[in-house]
Amino acid sequence: MNYIARLQDELASVNAALVAKADAIQEFRVHLAGDKFAGFETDGGRKDWIAVADVNAWLARIAAAGA
């Protein structure tokens, strides 16, 4: 494979990974906008709290996207 073809393959791979990461970020945004975090609990408490473990799991998923 010549140099230009190899660079084109690498570029396509990197672009695919970037698209996968952008998709995962958008999925996370949709998750954050969902019913789980909207409004108030029955006791009047806020529902917009998120667990650190959830955030870390999403970040790991985003980091691994396209890999």
N, C-alpha and C positions, 0 to 999 in steps of 0.2 A: 504494500500500500504506500502510495507516495505521501509526501509531507502535507500537501494541501488536503488530500482526502482524509488523512488522519486528523487534521485540525477541524475539518468539517464534521467528522464523527464526534470528536470531543465537544465541539460547540453544540451539536444536537443533543448530546447527553446532558450537558450542563443546562441547556434550555429546558429540557424535559424535567430535570430535577427542580428548577426554579418554578415551573408551572405546578408541579406536585406540591411544593412548599406553599405556594400562593393559594392553591386549593385547600390545603390543610388549615391555613390561617383563616380562610373564609368560613370553613366548617366550624372552627372554634368561635368565630364571631357570631355565627348563627346559633351555636350552642349557648353562648353568653346572652343572646337576645331571647332565648326560649322562656317558656313558662316557669322553668325551675328557678329563674332569677328575677322574675317580674312580679311586681305587686308586693303584697304584704301577707305574712302568715296569719293564721286564724287568731293568734294572740296579739296581733298588731305589729309584730316584729318585721323587720325588713327581710325580703327574700333575695337581695342582691349580693349576699355573701357567697364566697366561693372558697372551697378548701384548697389549701396549698398543694396537697397531693393531686387534686384534679388539674391544677394549673401545670404542675410538673409533668404529669402524664401527657397532657396536650402538647407541651413544649417538646417532650421526647418524641412524640408522634410527628410533630412538625419537623424536627431535626432529622428524623429518619426518612421522611417523605422523599421519594425519588432516589433513594440510596440504592 
